[in-house]
């Protein structure tokens, strides 16, 4: 068994920590960075070995994070606090890159939506996050993953994978391919809005899953939004939509039995009450109109990414069995199609909340 204290104490000691390091151990359930809990004689910290294969520009990434967290902290908002190295740098550069945050005590995270109130609280948290950053100049941020939610680009990638069909898999997913191809005219609305200015450029989190919010262990209220690696310039539709894609489904992302997979309109309502209640004073009329579309867009975009990866031999998303990405694609298509059918109901809910 790896002795984490001996392995990483020398690294931890290069940061401006309070007290002497007494323990280091793995922490959390993240899959991108190596996350460690560092305990000293004074307090606790989170130290991460950054995944520079996924995020190959750590300087820009940390500049994004520092800019956003400093903006939030200056307004009295609880947020991640970057602990600098003893040389005053935001992260440790070298063959491997490391960073440290203060550990936010007395908090918990939830891996799945267990009730509507928790989902509503998460909506409020991400809405307040958006609201507090409404005055931050999003154009100052770097795209840490280029064209991450450029759905027309994702569609082009899908068509390229389909054309090559390197592993002769297209014959096994004709219905899914036809669904994605037949909806081409729905993919460009958000990007067009950002380009012509009808949708404002905003700071977006881009990974608005429930487990990226620290909730107070006693009250259940949101304390801080975490996992800021994908902070980028984008549209409010992206963050709202990805939360709905993840949280308003009645089944897991890789549920094989599609009869269990449905879009839950009441979970949509709960999240929208929290989110829209928070952004009521900053959301534009166009954004409000397109929030339901954002849920559909993020869902179908994810579905086409899963299918493109399946056609390409499962090279991006980690899989546990052959056809795993195809199963994931099918759940997203099921959700997207049910969202399409629910557009009018979704729009009515948003309008009622914002009235």
N, C-alpha and C positions, 0 to 999 in steps of 0.2 A: 504493500500500500504506500502511495506517495506521501512523503512527509512534506506537507505544504509549507509548514513554518520554515523549515530549513531551505526549501526550494525557493521561496519567494520573499523571505525576510530581508535579504540584501536589496531587493527591488523596493519593498515598502519603505525601507529606511532612507531612500533617496527622496521621499516626499516629506513635506512639512507637517508631519503628524504630531499630535500632542501625546506625550507619554512614550513609554517603551513598548514595542510590539511583543505581545505575549502569545498570540494564536492567529493562525491563518487557515481557513478551510473553505471548501467550495460552497457556493451559495446560489439559491434560486434555480429556475428552470429554463433560463435562456439558452439558445442554441447557436448564437452568432459569436459572441465574445466569451472568453473564459472569465467568469465572475467569482470573486473571492471575498469573503468576509474577514476583515482584518480587525483584531481586537488589541487595544493597547491598555496600558494601566490607567488611561484617562477616558477613552471613548472608543466607539466603533466606526469603521469606515468600510466602504465598498471599493475594492480595487479590481480593475478589469484589464486583461490582456486584450487589446483591441484587434479585431479581425481585419487586417489590412488587405486581405484578399478581396473581401466584399467591399470594404471602404478603403480605396487605395490612395486617398488624399487626406490623411489624418489631420494635417494642419488646417485645412478648410473645414473639416468636420468639427474640430474642437473650436474653431473660430465661430462657427454657427452656434454651437452649444453655449459657449461663453457669452456671446452677444445676447442670446435669448434669455438665459438664466439671470444675467446681470440686469436686463431690462425688467424682468419679473420681480427680482429681489428689491430693486429700487422702488417698486410700488408696493412693497410689503407683502408680496405673494410668496407663499412657501413653495420652494422649488429645489432642484438639485443644486448643491454647492460644490463647485470644482475646487479640490484641494491642490494647490500648486506644488511643484517640485521645490526642493531647497534652493534651486537656482532661479526660481520664480517663473517657471514655464508651466503651461496648462496641462502638459502631458510629458511623459518620459519618452524621448525619441531614441531609436537605436535599431538593432536588428529586429527586435520586437518592441512594440509600443504599448505603454501602460498609462492608465489614468486612475485618479482616485476621487471619490465623492464622499462627503459626510454621509454616514448611515442615518436615515430618517427613522427614529425610534417610534415604537408603539403604533406600527402600521401593519396592515395585511394586504394581500392581493387576492383577487378571485380569478380562477382560471376559466370559469364558465358562468353564464347568466343563470343564477339560481332563483331569482324573483324579480318582479318588475321594478321594485323600489331601488334595488342595487343598480339595475340598468338605467333607471332614471337618474340616479346619482352620478353615474359615469357620463351620461349625456350632459348633465350640468357641469361636470368637471372639464370635459373637453370644450364645451361652449364657453365657459369662463376663461379657459386657456386661450381660446381664439379671441375672446373679447379683450383680455388684458394685452394681447399682442396686436390689436387692431392699429395701434399707433406706431408699431415697429415697421421700419422700411424693409419689406420682404425682398426687395431687389438687392439688398446687401448680402443676402444669403447665397451660398453656393449649392448647386445641385449635387448632393453627395452620391446619388445614383442618377445618372443622366436620363432624362425623359421618362422618369419612373411611372407617372400616370398619364403619359401621352398615349391615349388609347388608339388613335390611328396608327402610331408607330408599333404598338403591340399587335395590332391587327396585321400590319405588314409583315412582322416577324412570324406570325401564325401562318400567313399565306406562303411565306418562304419555306417554312417547315413542311407544310402540306405539299408544296410543289416537289420538294426533294424526297419526302416520304422515305427517308433513309432505311427504315427498318420494316417497310411494307406493312404498316399498321393502319393506314387510312381505311382499309377495307373493313376494319373492325369497329369503326366509329362514324359511319356515314351520316347518321341522324344528327350527331353532335356537330359534325363539320357543316352540314347544311344549315343548322340553326345559326351558327356563328357567321357564316357567309351571308345568310339572308337578312341579317340585321346590320349590315355594313353602314347603312345610312343613319344609324343612331349613334355612331361612335365619336363623331367629331364635334359635338355641340359644346362641350366644356372647353376644349382647347381653342375653338373658334372664339368663344366668349372671352378667354384670357387674351387672345391676340388682338381682338378689336376693342378691348377695354370695357365691354358690357358686363363682364365679371371682374371684380377687383382682384388684383394679385395680393395674396395673403400669406402669412406664415402658416404652414401646414405641418402637422405632426407626421402624417402618412403611415402610421401604424397604430390606429386608435382602437386597439383591442382592450378588453376589460382589464387584463393583467398588466397593463401599462399605467394603471392608476393606483397609487398608494392610498388605501382607505384607513381612516382612524380605527384602531382595534376596538375601541369602546363604543363610539357613536355610529360607526359605519359610514360616516361622511367622507367625501374625498379630501385628501390632504395635498397631494402633489402628483403631477403628471411626470412620468419617467420615460426612460428609453428614448432619448432625443437624437439618436444617430441619424434618423431619417427626416429631421427638421429641414424643410426646404421651402422655396417659394412655390405657391400653387393656388388651388381654389378650395374654398370652404366645402365644396361638393365632395372633394376627395375624402376629407376626414369624416364628415357626416356619413357619407356613403359606405365607407369601409366599416364603420361601427355597426351599421345596420346589416351589412353583409354577414358580419361575424356573429352579431348578437341577437338578431331577430329571426334566426333559423331555429326550427324545432329539432334539428339533429346535428350531429357532428359533421365537419367539413368532408370527412371521408366515409360517410354512411353509405353502405352498399344497397340497402333497402330504400329505394326512392319513395316508397309509400309513407316513410317516416319523415321525409324532408318537405317542409312547408315554410312559407313566409308568414310569420305571426304578426298580424296587423296590430294587435294589442301591445306587443313588445315594441313595435315601431312607434306607437303612440307614446309609450312610457319614455323611450329615449328622446323622442322629439319634444316632449314636455320639458325635459331637463335641458336639452341643448338649445332649443329655440327660446326658452325662457331666459337663458343666459345671454344670447346674442340679439335679443329683441331690439336693442337700441343701435346695433351696428350692422345688422344684416340688411342687404339691399333687396329691393323688390324682385329683381331678376334672380338673385340667389335663392330667395324664398320659393319662388316659382319652380326652380330646378332642383330643390333638395330631393324630392322623390326620384327624379331622374338620376341624381348622383348615386343613390342606393343601387339602382339598376346598373348604372355604368360601372361602378367598382366591382359588382358581382359578375357581370359578363366579361369584364376585363380579366378578372382572376380566372374565370373559366377558360378563356382562350389561351391564357398563359399555361394553365395546367395541360390543355390539349396540345399546345405547341411543344411542350416539354415531353409529353408522351410520344408524339410523332418523331421527336429528335432523339429518343432513346433515354429519356429521364436523366438529363445531365445537369439540371439546375435544382429542382426540388428534391429533397431527400425522400426516398420511397422505401416502403417496408415489404412490398411484394410486387410482382409484375402486374401492371394494370392499375396501380395505385393512383397515378395521376389521371387516368381515365375516369376512375370512380370519383375523384375530386371534381373533375370537370362536370360530370353529370349532376352532382349536387348543386353546383353553381348555376348551371343551365336551368334546373328545376326552379331554383329560387328566382332567377332573373325573369323567367316566364311568368311566375306568379306575381312578381312585382309589376310587370307590365299590365297584368289584368287588374291590379289594385291602384293604378296611378291616380284615378279620380278620388278614391277614398283617401289616399295618402295626401293629396293636395288639399282636400277638405280639412283634414286633421291639422296640417301646418297652418292653414288660414285661420282656423279657430284658435289655435295657440297664440298666433301673432296679432290677433284682432285687438 
